[in-house]
Structure formats: structure tokens, C-alpha cells
Amino acid sequence: MHDMEHDRVSKPPAVLRIAVDCMGGDHGPAITLPACRAFVDKHTDVELLLVGQPAALASAAAWPRCRIVAASEVVAMDDPVETALRRKRDSSMRVTIQQVKAVDGVAAADACVSAGNTGALMALARYVLKTVDGIDRPAIASGLPNSRDSATTVLDLGANVDCTAEHLLQFALMGSALVSAIQGKEEPTVGLLNIGEEAIKGGDTIKRAGELLRAAGTAGVINFHGNVEGNDIFKGTTDIVVCDGFVGNVMLKTTEGVASMLSGFIKQEFKRGPLSKLAALIALPVLNRIRRRADHRRYNGAALLGLRGLVFKSHGSADAFAFEQALMRAYDAARHGLLDLVHDRIDASLKALPGNSAPGTNGAPGSDGARSAQGDITTATLTTAV
């Protein structure tokens, strides 16, 4: 693997720049602009590059530490990946990603955020930025609330529907770097999602991944806990849970469905009659505390890991508070040097692990031995997971 120093972005000494796709998501500037204003008012060390159609962003023209970057087109939430890649070459999403592409070691922005079409965002980011050496496939990582008043980082959440054991090792390395950067944990624990805790359980790919992860743990590259089950995500058994994108996406959508159902049950029961409504009034402070602890908006902002630039995905239906949290995720990642941490984890694994166990060894560095990297950019694999 060649030295990546020339690919790293040189950061300004005092100001972090975040590029924002202001046109993306279900609501566009109606949500992104208020979120950006609130964020920049709270962080004096940040400059925002507001990307979109100038007429739609005119109200932000005079905002402090904000600069409008013009883009004439918008990638719709239902646009096919091909449209985003080949037809809308001046879309706000594409121009936003281009701001974090390093040219001669310098980029216009340190990170970018979009609430747009997930498949298009992943495809464009992979095309424009390319993957880090030693990483075959990017992965989508996000935090889910757990019973320890923290978040369990889960990846992959839908970028790759089928994975090799080596890919799962790469996800563990990138997830460890992400949690180290954002939560400040030097050695976050990693769990491999399986149907049981025993090493003998699971299919051949999972068993092989377990072997690679244990080897990486023995070598001191990651802090591997072992196999975990689905309920461990919400117990907070480990800081990170690794799985393929198919399993991760099904788990995510199932979780959202159960949460929505339980919320509906509670509202129905408290509205059944006068006594139920009185009980709801008395319980309101407790209900508000529970709602805050389980509020998915606090964890908005999924990282697209494995790229040569920091890209964060906000939920398409996010409100201003949730979108501001995505900006905060990008800010923390840039401030703590997530790109360098990913590079260092991959480099350490290549040095510490045997050649056939190290990431990126299915083929040439950055290639995908199981499936062509470029060929993997399809509507089927780049699902709208977040």
C-alpha cells in the first residue's frame, strides 16, 4: 500500500469548513438552512459552504462564516443512481462532495453533509473521492441508542448486501476509528453480529470473519469482544457491531418499525378515556424523559466510511434539530482527524496481520476480490438505508 500522506487534506489551523448539500432531503432549504444557522451560531470555529441553487439560498447570503456555492441541479429522493452519476453533473449533492476532494493535498472543505438520496450519495462519493487504500468497499455506519444512555455504532447499514469475511474485518477497523474519533474511546469494543455468542455458530463467512477479528484482536489492532446477538445492540454490550449491509438494513428497519408500533400503542392507551388522559398528564414528565432518551434525532448522521473524504448522511426526513446533529457528527469527525485514524488502523493491520488476513488482500489494494468496486455501484446494493 502506498503512502497516503499526499491524499490527506491539509486543514486550516483555526477554522473547520463543512460543505452542506442544502437542497437534499425531503424538505431542502426549509430544514437545512435553519439547522446551518443554529450550528454556525454555536461554533465560532466553523465555516459552512452552503451548496445549492443561489435563489433558494438567498436568505443566507449575509450570514456570518457562511458562503454560498452555486449548483444548478438537485438529485431527487427517487432519482436512480444512474441519473445522479451521469445526467445531473452540477447537482448540489455532487458539488458538495467535490468540496472535500483533495487536490494537491488541499480541499475546500474538511467534511460534507447531505440528506439526499442515500444510493446516489454513496455512488457519487465513491466515484468522486475513491476508496482508501486497503478498503475494498465503503460502509454506512450510524449510532443506535442503547440502555447505557449511549449509542452502539452499527455497520454496515445497507451499502453492501453481501460481504466477505475480509470486508467485515475492514468494517471493524473503520468503525473503531469512527468511535475513537467521535466518542474519544481509544480502544472501543467490537462485536460480530451472529445468531449466538459461540464461535461455532453462523455460516462460513461469519465463522471466517470471527477468525480474522480474533486475529486482529490478538495483534492489538482492534478490541474484539466476540460474537454478539441482536439484543446486544440495545444493551450496549459493545461499542461497535459489525454485520453485512443486508442484515444491517433489515435490523435497522425492524427497529424503526418496533419503535413506531410501541409509540403508537402508548398514545392509544393514554387516549382511551378520561382516567387514561389524567394518567398521561401525571406521567408526562416521565414520558418526556423516555422520549428524549430514545429520540432518534439525537443520533442522526451516518458516516460513509472508507472514502478519501468525510461524507455524512442525514436522514431524508430530518427536522432542523436532527440535521444539526448530522452537522455535529461531521464536525467531530473532522476535528478529531477521522481520515487519519482510518488510515492508521488500516496501516497497523497490514503490518500486524498475516498477508492473507490483512484487509485489502483479496486483490490489489483498494480493489474488491469478490466483486468489482465500480460494478458494485447499483441500485440493488446501494439501498436507501438511512
Secondary structure, DSSP 8 states (H G I E B T S, - for coil): ----GGGS----SS-EEEEEETT-TTTTHHHHHHHHHHHHHH-TTEEEEEEE-TTTTGGGTT-TTEEEEE--B---TT--HHIIIII-TTBHHHHHHHTT--BTTB-S-SEEEE-S-HHHHHHHHHHHH-B-TT-SS-EEEEEEE-TTSSEEEEE-SSS-SS--HHHHHHHHHHHHHHHHHHH--SS-EEEEE-SSSSTT-S-HHHHHHHHHHHHHHHTTSSEEEEEE-HHHHHHT-SSEEE--HHHHHHHHHHHHHHHHHHHHHHHHHHTSSHHHHHHHHHHHHHHHHHHHHT-GGGG--EEEETBSS-EEE--TT--HHHHHHHHHHHHHHHHTTHHHHHHHHHHHHHHHS-TTTSTT-SSSTT--SSS-TTTT-STTTS----
